[in-house]
Amino acid sequence: MQIQLHKLHFVICCIFSLFTVSLVSAQSAAPTYPKLAGYIGIVHPIVNFSSDGTHTNFKDSYTVGMPIGINIWKSAKIGFSSEIVPFIKATGSGSKVNNVLFHPGVLVALGHGFTFAGRLAFETSGRYGITPVFNKVVKKNKGSNFFVAIPLPARFGNNTASTYGVGFQFGVAF
C-alpha cells in the first residue's frame, strides 16, 4: 500500500507541477467586472465525524480530491463559483475514482486575500450537503495566485449517517 500511495502522490504532484509551469502570465490592468478566473488544486480530507464514529484519512486508506473550477466575480466583493472534484481512494488492494462532487456556490471577498465560499454539494455517491470554505491567497503573482483553503463539508442522505468534516486544500488560480 505504501508504494501505491507514493506512486499516486508522485503522479498528482507531476500533474500539478506541469499545469503550474504551463500557466501564461496575464497583463496587469484594473479589473473589469464580471471577471472570470479558473483554478485547480488538491484537497485532502483530514477527518470526518458522524454518529458511526470518527474516520481519519491516511489510516486505512488515502483519499485525495482534485478540484477544478471557475469563478465569476460580479464585483470585487461577490461572485459565483462552480467546481467539479473527482476523488481518488487508494487502499492496499488498489486505487480508483470513488466519488465525483459537483460544488456550486457563492463567493464573498473578505479582504486581505481572504474569501468565503458557501457551496452546495452534490455527490455521485448519492450524498448531498453544504461546504463552507475559508480561502486565503498566500502568493500573488502577475498572472496567477497560490491559495490555501479549509473546507468544512457536511453531508447527508443515501441512508448513511450525517457526516461533518475538515479538509485542507491548496492550489493555483489564474
Phi and psi in degrees as a GROMACS rama.xvg file:
@    title "Ramachandran Plot"
@    xaxis  label "Phi"
@    yaxis  label "Psi"
@TYPE xy
-57.5657  -44.3678  GLN-2
-64.9701  -43.3339  ILE-3
-63.3877  -40.5418  GLN-4
-64.946  -40.6749  LEU-5
-64.5371  -40.6321  HIS-6
-62.8075  -45.6468  LYS-7
-61.6848  -45.8394  LEU-8
-61.6241  -41.8048  HIS-9
-61.3361  -45.7905  PHE-10
-62.4047  -44.8681  VAL-11
-61.5333  -45.6723  ILE-12
-63.4537  -39.1602  CYS-13
-63.7458  -45.9283  CYS-14
-61.6934  -46.0498  ILE-15
-63.0401  -43.0703  PHE-16
-64.3243  -44.8008  SER-17
-61.8063  -41.3603  LEU-18
-65.6606  -43.4506  PHE-19
-63.2854  -43.4165  THR-20
-64.5459  -30.9959  VAL-21
-83.2512  -0.767906  SER-22
-64.9358  140.034  LEU-23
-100.92  132.556  VAL-24
-70.6543  133.799  SER-25
-91.1256  156.424  ALA-26
-72.189  145.735  GLN-27
-86.5382  114.847  SER-28
-147.844  162.75  ALA-29
-62.707  130.193  ALA-30
-66.9768  142.351  PRO-31
-112.715  149.344  THR-32
-116.552  145.804  TYR-33
-70.1971  149.343  PRO-34
-118.082  131.145  LYS-35
-104.72  133.839  LEU-36
-140.708  141.235  ALA-37
-110.736  163.489  GLY-38
-155.094  160.709  TYR-39
-144.283  148.807  ILE-40
-160.571  -171.085  GLY-41
-130.558  131.804  ILE-42
-122.76  132.738  VAL-43
-113.991  108.753  HIS-44
-62.9727  131.971  PRO-45
-96.6357  -53.4398  ILE-46
-150.388  145.096  VAL-47
-125.163  136.699  ASN-48
-114.384  138.021  PHE-49
-154.43  176.481  SER-50
-67.1473  -17.1241  SER-51
-83.2718  -6.57851  ASP-52
125.832  -170.614  GLY-53
-106.858  132.395  THR-54
-121.094  125.216  HIS-55
-107.339  142.209  THR-56
-68.2898  155.413  ASN-57
80.4662  -8.14966  PHE-58
-78.8448  -69.4757  LYS-59
-100.64  -17.5071  ASP-60
-156.362  171.77  SER-61
-125.613  125.278  TYR-62
-117.682  134.205  THR-63
-138.378  140.587  VAL-64
-114.423  154.318  GLY-65
-126.24  85.2014  MET-66
-67.9929  136.45  PRO-67
-130.65  124.277  ILE-68
-148.969  171.026  GLY-69
-130.924  131.326  ILE-70
-109.879  134.142  ASN-71
-118.191  105.699  ILE-72
-87.0248  119.841  TRP-73
-75.7723  -34.2709  LYS-74
-150.708  -175.705  SER-75
-69.1111  -12.9515  ALA-76
-108.725  -26.6218  LYS-77
-138.794  144.397  ILE-78
-158.688  179.09  GLY-79
-119.44  145.197  PHE-80
-136.242  145.504  SER-81
-138.4  128.849  SER-82
-135.576  155.674  GLU-83
-121.159  132.575  ILE-84
-128.338  101.772  VAL-85
-77.5315  136.067  PRO-86
-110.29  132.45  PHE-87
-108.423  133.401  ILE-88
-117.071  126.42  LYS-89
-112.829  131.444  ALA-90
-127.489  -177.291  THR-91
-63.9741  -21.4179  GLY-92
-99.1231  -2.78397  SER-93
146.656  -171.135  GLY-94
-137.873  154.975  SER-95
-162.386  159.912  LYS-96
-74.5613  115.787  VAL-97
-106.809  -6.51406  ASN-98
-167.177  147.646  ASN-99
-128.197  132.207  VAL-100
-111.085  128.478  LEU-101
-100.364  126.565  PHE-102
-135.239  70.5381  HIS-103
-80.4518  154.84  PRO-104
-174.606  179.958  GLY-105
-104.448  143.737  VAL-106
-110.469  137.488  LEU-107
-130.409  116.097  VAL-108
-73.7921  127.103  ALA-109
-101.275  -5.8941  LEU-110
94.116  158.574  GLY-111
56.2926  33.1432  HIS-112
84.6522  0.860301  GLY-113
-93.6072  141.09  PHE-114
-137.215  141.577  THR-115
-105.721  131.599  PHE-116
-116.977  119.681  ALA-117
-99.9495  107.002  GLY-118
-112.945  144.246  ARG-119
-87.2339  156.682  LEU-120
-133.845  127.342  ALA-121
-131.787  114.446  PHE-122
-106.77  147.838  GLU-123
-67.728  -13.8307  THR-124
-74.6817  -7.1491  SER-125
97.2437  -2.39979  GLY-126
-88.0581  159.053  ARG-127
-147.397  168.2  TYR-128
165.212  -150.123  GLY-129
-132.655  158.009  ILE-130
-142.561  99.7771  THR-131
-72.3048  135.606  PRO-132
-129.567  130.686  VAL-133
-108.792  122.622  PHE-134
-122.196  144.313  ASN-135
-138.478  126.006  LYS-136
-73.7545  124.949  VAL-137
-105.647  -20.9328  VAL-138
-147.684  118.784  LYS-139
-102.891  124.535  LYS-140
-112.863  178.18  ASN-141
-63.2178  -44.2353  LYS-142
-117.506  6.55359  GLY-143
-158.473  161.642  SER-144
-131.78  136.162  ASN-145
-96.4582  138.341  PHE-146
-137.079  160.433  PHE-147
-125.326  153.296  VAL-148
-149.053  153.608  ALA-149
-119.836  101.849  ILE-150
-84.4498  143.239  PRO-151
-124.054  75.3405  LEU-152
-72.0615  139.841  PRO-153
-124.191  122.769  ALA-154
-125.149  146.056  ARG-155
-138.308  171.797  PHE-156
87.4252  -178.927  GLY-157
60.3577  35.3859  ASN-158
53.6428  36.8833  ASN-159
-127.212  149.961  THR-160
-59.3815  143.517  ALA-161
-60.9437  141.203  SER-162
-124.818  149.44  THR-163
-133.389  131.82  TYR-164
-139.204  176.958  GLY-165
-136.184  138.328  VAL-166
-135.645  176.566  GLY-167
-133.384  130.142  PHE-168
-129.824  144.273  GLN-169
-140.198  156.385  PHE-170
-177.457  -169.194  GLY-171
-131.258  133.393  VAL-172
-108.592  145.197  ALA-173
